[in-house]
């Protein structure tokens, strides 16, 4: 049996083809893929396990394409057997039975990000990692946009990928060959990038700690998918690939040593100490982790010739992304921070370490199969109180109780509203209340943004 094709080398290949979009979703990627396929002249069918009611907003965004068919509330075998091309959502695992049907039928399998890799003519800067990749991507784009002068060797700077702004494929026709595209890339997207054997010209790793073990099984497997961003890089027309690693991250250092001797590649390391006092003084985000994010962005900006003085000047206008150690309320001497983006124990530890004040942390949520042992120890040592919600509340409490030398008070709440109320009752002037769940949100919310917005709404009721 011949192998299925994975590459769409030009947009015209979609015209007249039966195109199945597997996974419409509610966060833009499926809508972007369906719109792109329809505009390219494809006969588009959209399939999703979710119901039409849950996907009404996404379907509404495609209203202008009246010929799109929707098969929602479940997948149909016939759709995968009859399609010419299947565009797979990153949330779909590689061993999905319907993907296997398409693969066995030698259908062309691709994804939104793979189509972009194939068709984008600009240089791509890919940023991945367990934590900090959104902030690093936003900072990188901000510094590059501020870069100017007669030595500038690039055009417009675009920011997209897994960061949740304007859909990726919708930008393609406006991106010029001299432009730069900064992409935040998830492990799911990088797992599927192996289908086309492509990676960004410039690739950066923020850090690696266990995440998404419910999908990848082991930390080693998770790391292997992330490593695709370097493993698949190639020199292009004499221009080397650029690989950038965190010199303060164990795996980052290991990978730097592994790749630095390879031909056709330039390897670099960044450390938080690389950031000058002048630049650091203009940076308003709290915590050592954010300083590392800044160092990563500075490393990319330096590579593209942005001068230190320019970086210093434009940092003051950087607007932090929401739900990332974001100060969302102050009342009675208590500061409330939204760190809903913290969907792993390691990221919650980073948030705890960002503040010296007494801390009341709201944690817990959907269980991704991660260990809470280290987080429990840190909470016992560093938190004044821990208010636990969601599926993992009991597991986190057990991890804290293994360290009776700590002084953290443990309380449970059935809702986020109850957790915020309890935090307000416990907090006194000088305290920090921190939503940093250390878990995904899917047991109680649509996503981390939904959780963060609800937290902000509840805090505003307290702070006025």
Secondary structure, 3 states (H helix, E strand, C coil): CCCCCCCCCCHHHHCCCEEEEECCCCCCHHHHHHHHHHHCCCEEEEEECCCCCCCHHHHHCCCCCCCCEEEECCCCHHHHHHCCEEEECCCCCCCCHHHHHHHHCCCEEECHHHHHHHHCCCEEEEEECCCCHHHHHHHHHHHHHHCCCCCCCCCCEEEEECCCCCCCHHHHHHCCCCCEEEEECCHHHHHHHCCCCCCCCEEEECCCCCCCHHHHCCHHHHHHHHHHHHHCCCCECCECEEEEEECCCHHHHHHHHHHCCCCCEEEEEECHHHCCHHHHCCCCCCCHHHHHHHHHHHHHHHHCCCCHHHHHHHHCCCCCCCCCCEEEEEECCEEEEECCCCCCHHHHHHHHHCCCCCEEEEECCECCCCCCHHHHHHHHHHCCEEEECCCCHHHHHHHHHCCCCCCCEEEECCCHHHHHHHHHHHCCCCCEEEECCCCECCCCCCCHHHHHHHHHHHHHHHHC
